């Protein structure tokens, strides 16, 4: 994972973690604003950096994205409600969600990031429909991959299955982060933080 030293330093510094979490709670920023802020913070160590400052694709992080078979993943996901996958991310990644999410975004090129921003907004909108959370995860994966590939073709770029799955992970981790911070969303979507509490 890229920025290893910065991430370890951040994890040891409670005050820095609090500042990052405060950035993710700002209502006047978009989701992509928050993600870019964390990427900038990890890179430059400055909490005052504008979230709109352009960040470059990190080739080291991109190279670490594993090869995947989307059809095989669809078979593995088949039958699982999407909310369960979001819940799994919430429980397993938990306090490291901001870091994992920002790393996934750093793996994207500038063109891919622009497309990602539109897809994040679109899926946030779909999240207002309660039925969305109970859709089969295999279908959600297929939709995200197809929509991402189609959007990339419209800007004259191709993509591959590694980057399409990374886009699925970005949207899913973004939902998990929102669910972690908002009890109302967890209740609406049927997501539990742990076995005992919503």
Secondary structure in CASP SS format (residue, H / E / C, confidence):
PFRMAT SS
TARGET T0000
AUTHOR 0000-0000-0000
METHOD secondary structure of the structure
MODEL  1
X C 1.00
X C 1.00
X C 1.00
X H 1.00
X H 1.00
X H 1.00
X H 1.00
X H 1.00
X H 1.00
X H 1.00
X H 1.00
X H 1.00
X C 1.00
X H 1.00
X H 1.00
X H 1.00
X H 1.00
X H 1.00
X H 1.00
X H 1.00
X H 1.00
X H 1.00
X H 1.00
X H 1.00
X C 1.00
X C 1.00
X C 1.00
X C 1.00
X C 1.00
X C 1.00
X H 1.00
X H 1.00
X H 1.00
X H 1.00
X H 1.00
X H 1.00
X H 1.00
X H 1.00
X H 1.00
X H 1.00
X H 1.00
X H 1.00
X H 1.00
X H 1.00
X C 1.00
X C 1.00
X C 1.00
X C 1.00
X C 1.00
X C 1.00
X C 1.00
X C 1.00
X C 1.00
X C 1.00
X C 1.00
X C 1.00
X C 1.00
X C 1.00
X H 1.00
X H 1.00
X H 1.00
X H 1.00
X H 1.00
X C 1.00
X C 1.00
X C 1.00
X C 1.00
X C 1.00
X C 1.00
X H 1.00
X H 1.00
X H 1.00
X H 1.00
X H 1.00
X H 1.00
X H 1.00
X H 1.00
X C 1.00
X C 1.00
X C 1.00
X E 1.00
X H 1.00
X H 1.00
X H 1.00
X H 1.00
X H 1.00
X H 1.00
X H 1.00
X H 1.00
X H 1.00
X H 1.00
X H 1.00
X H 1.00
X H 1.00
X H 1.00
X H 1.00
X H 1.00
X H 1.00
X H 1.00
X H 1.00
X H 1.00
X H 1.00
X H 1.00
X H 1.00
X H 1.00
X H 1.00
X C 1.00
X C 1.00
X C 1.00
X H 1.00
X H 1.00
X H 1.00
X H 1.00
X H 1.00
X H 1.00
X H 1.00
X H 1.00
X H 1.00
X H 1.00
X H 1.00
X H 1.00
X H 1.00
X H 1.00
X H 1.00
X H 1.00
X H 1.00
X C 1.00
X C 1.00
X C 1.00
X H 1.00
X H 1.00
X H 1.00
X H 1.00
X H 1.00
X C 1.00
X E 1.00
X H 1.00
X H 1.00
X H 1.00
X H 1.00
X H 1.00
X H 1.00
X H 1.00
X H 1.00
X H 1.00
X H 1.00
X H 1.00
X H 1.00
X H 1.00
X H 1.00
X H 1.00
X H 1.00
X H 1.00
X H 1.00
X C 1.00
X C 1.00
X C 1.00
X C 1.00
X C 1.00
X C 1.00
X H 1.00
X H 1.00
X H 1.00
X H 1.00
X H 1.00
X H 1.00
X H 1.00
X H 1.00
X H 1.00
X H 1.00
X H 1.00
X H 1.00
X H 1.00
X H 1.00
X H 1.00
X H 1.00
X H 1.00
X H 1.00
X H 1.00
X H 1.00
X H 1.00
X C 1.00
X H 1.00
X H 1.00
X H 1.00
X H 1.00
X H 1.00
X H 1.00
X H 1.00
X C 1.00
X C 1.00
X C 1.00
X C 1.00
X C 1.00
X C 1.00
X C 1.00
X C 1.00
X C 1.00
END
